[in-house]
Amino acid sequence: MKRFIAVTSMLALSAGMLMAQDGATLFKKCAACHGANGEGKMGPSIKGKDVTDVLANGGKKGPHAAKFAGLTDDQIKTVAEYVKGLK
């Protein structure tokens, strides 16, 4: 029984890690407008900025006027940390 629980726990952990995405992967959707390095394209430059509030609550105008749909709180935090680290 202990072996079964150990194997099941390892499988669950592995599945969680495979489903988790890093900031760079999640940012690919943003890059279409904000540029591959956050330098700005159709959308403004966000390089090095804290975008947590905009993703979580929405911005003042444009496509991000409402909460960014489709991202969990953990994903928002991950993307925001990635963007803030862009140089």
VOBA-1610 file (N, C-alpha, C; in pm, whole numbers, padded with zeros to 5 digits, always signed):
BEGIN
Met+00082-00119+00000Met+00000+00000+00000Met+00087+00126+00000Lys+00195+00125+00079Lys+00285+00240+00082Lys+00346+00265-00055Arg+00378+00156-00122Arg+00437+00168-00256Arg+00337+00232-00353Phe+00210+00191-00345Phe+00106+00246-00431Phe+00091+00396-00407Ile+00088+00436-00281Ile+00074+00578-00247Ile+00195+00657-00297Ala+00314+00601-00283Ala+00435+00669-00329Ala+00434+00687-00480Val+00397+00582-00552Val+00394+00589-00699Val+00286+00687-00744Thr+00170+00681-00682Thr+00061+00773-00717Thr+00102+00917-00691Ser+00168+00943-00581Ser+00214+01079-00548Ser+00315+01129-00650Met+00407+01042-00690Met+00508+01083-00789Met+00443+01111-00923Leu+00346+01032-00962Leu+00277+01057-01089Leu+00200+01188-01085Ala+00134+01215-00975Ala+00059+01341-00962Ala+00153+01461-00967Leu+00266+01452-00900Leu+00364+01560-00902Leu+00419+01580-01042Ser+00450+01472-01110Ser+00502+01481-01247Ser+00400+01544-01340Ala+00276+01505-01328Ala+00171+01561-01412Ala+00156+01710-01386Gly+00165+01751-01260Gly+00155+01892-01226Gly+00269+01972-01285Met+00388+01917-01285Met+00503+01988-01342Met+00491+01998-01493Leu+00436+01897-01557Leu+00418+01903-01702Leu+00313+02006-01739Met+00210+02020-01658Met+00104+02114-01687Met+00144+02257-01653Ala+00235+02274-01560Ala+00280+02408-01522Ala+00359+02468-01638Gln+00338+02594-01660Gln+00409+02662-01768Gln+00497+02771-01709Asp+00609+02793-01771Asp+00695+02900-01724Asp+00653+03033-01788Gly+00708+03141-01737Gly+00671+03274-01784Gly+00698+03295-01932Ala+00810+03242-01981Ala+00844+03260-02122Ala+00742+03193-02213Thr+00697+03076-02174Thr+00597+03004-02253Thr+00465+03078-02254Leu+00423+03123-02138Leu+00297+03197-02128Leu+00306+03331-02200Phe+00422+03393-02200Phe+00440+03526-02262Phe+00430+03520-02414Lys+00445+03405-02473Lys+00438+03396-02619Lys+00308+03454-02674Lys+00199+03440-02601Lys+00071+03497-02644Lys+00077+03650-02640Cys+00148+03704-02543Cys+00160+03849-02526Cys+00252+03910-02632Ala+00351+03830-02674Ala+00455+03878-02765Ala+00400+03924-02900Ala+00285+03874-02939Ala+00227+03915-03067Ala+00205+04066-03072Cys+00169+04124-02959Cys+00145+04269-02954Cys+00256+04346-02883His+00319+04284-02785His+00417+04354-02702His+00561+04323-02740Gly+00582+04243-02844Gly+00717+04210-02890Gly+00776+04093-02812Ala+00867+04023-02877Ala+00927+03903-02818Ala+01000+03932-02688Asn+01051+04053-02673Asn+01124+04091-02551Asn+01053+04201-02474Gly+00923+04217-02502Gly+00845+04319-02432Gly+00874+04460-02476Glu+00944+04474-02589Glu+00989+04606-02636Glu+00878+04689-02698Gly+00763+04630-02719Gly+00652+04702-02782Gly+00646+04671-02931Lys+00527+04665-02981Lys+00502+04635-03121Lys+00373+04710-03152Met+00262+04641-03168Met+00131+04707-03178Met+00091+04759-03040Gly+00128+04684-02937Gly+00102+04725-02799Gly+00223+04796-02743Pro+00208+04859-02628Pro+00319+04935-02570Pro+00429+04846-02515Ser+00544+04907-02492Ser+00655+04838-02428Ser+00616+04806-02284Ile+00642+04683-02244Ile+00615+04643-02105Ile+00741+04586-02040Lys+00851+04597-02110Lys+00978+04544-02063Lys+01013+04599-01925Gly+01034+04509-01829Gly+01075+04549-01695Gly+00964+04605-01607Lys+00842+04611-01657Lys+00732+04668-01580Lys+00658+04561-01500Asp+00591+04603-01395Asp+00507+04513-01317Asp+00368+04515-01379Val+00330+04405-01444Val+00202+04398-01513Val+00099+04317-01435Thr+00129+04285-01311Thr+00040+04201-01230Thr-00100+04260-01222Asp-00110+04388-01188Asp-00240+04450-01169Asp-00321+04453-01298Val-00257+04482-01409Val-00328+04486-01537Val-00381+04348-01573Leu-00299+04244-01555Leu-00345+04110-01587Leu-00455+04062-01493Ala-00443+04098-01366Ala-00539+04051-01266Ala-00670+04130-01265Asn-00662+04261-01291Asn-00779+04347-01275Asn-00820+04423-01399Gly-00735+04425-01499Gly-00763+04502-01619Gly-00692+04636-01617Gly-00676+04693-01734Gly-00608+04822-01746Gly-00706+04933-01774Lys-00653+05046-01819Lys-00736+05163-01842Lys-00807+05159-01977Lys-00744+05097-02077Lys-00804+05097-02210Lys-00752+04979-02291Gly-00801+04966-02411Gly-00754+04864-02502Gly-00801+04724-02468Pro-00734+04626-02524Pro-00780+04488-02506Pro-00768+04437-02363His-00695+04508-02279His-00679+04465-02140His-00762+04550-02044Ala-00870+04609-02095Ala-00955+04691-02009Ala-01024+04607-01902Ala-01040+04479-01929Ala-01097+04388-01830Ala-00990+04289-01787Lys-01018+04214-01681Lys-00924+04111-01635Lys-00884+04022-01752Phe-00759+03985-01756Phe-00709+03902-01864Phe-00766+03761-01848Ala-00856+03724-01935Ala-00925+03595-01925Ala-00831+03480-01961Gly-00852+03368-01897Gly-00780+03248-01933Gly-00653+03223-01853Leu-00617+03313-01763Leu-00499+03292-01680Leu-00539+03273-01535Thr-00479+03175-01472Thr-00500+03155-01329Thr-00417+03258-01253Asp-00441+03270-01124Asp-00363+03363-01042Asp-00216+03327-01044Asp-00185+03197-01042Asp-00045+03153-01047Asp+00019+03188-01181Gln-00055+03173-01290Gln-00002+03208-01421Gln+00020+03358-01434Ile-00070+03437-01378Ile-00054+03583-01379Ile+00075+03620-01308Lys+00097+03561-01193Lys+00219+03589-01116Lys+00343+03548-01194Thr+00337+03433-01260Thr+00450+03382-01338Thr+00482+03474-01456Val+00379+03516-01529Val+00400+03607-01644Val+00455+03741-01595Ala+00396+03793-01487Ala+00440+03923-01434Ala+00586+03919-01391Glu+00628+03812-01327Glu+00767+03798-01287Glu+00858+03791-01409Tyr+00814+03720-01512Tyr+00894+03710-01635Tyr+00910+03847-01700Val+00799+03919-01715Val+00802+04052-01780Val+00890+04148-01700Lys+00877+04144-01570Lys+00956+04235-01486Lys+01106+04208-01503Gly+01143+04085-01534Gly+01282+04049-01552Gly+01337+04076-01691Leu+01252+04116-01786Leu+01299+04144-01921Leu+01385+04269-01922Lys+01499+04262-01990Lys+01590+04377-01997Lys+01605+04423-02140
//
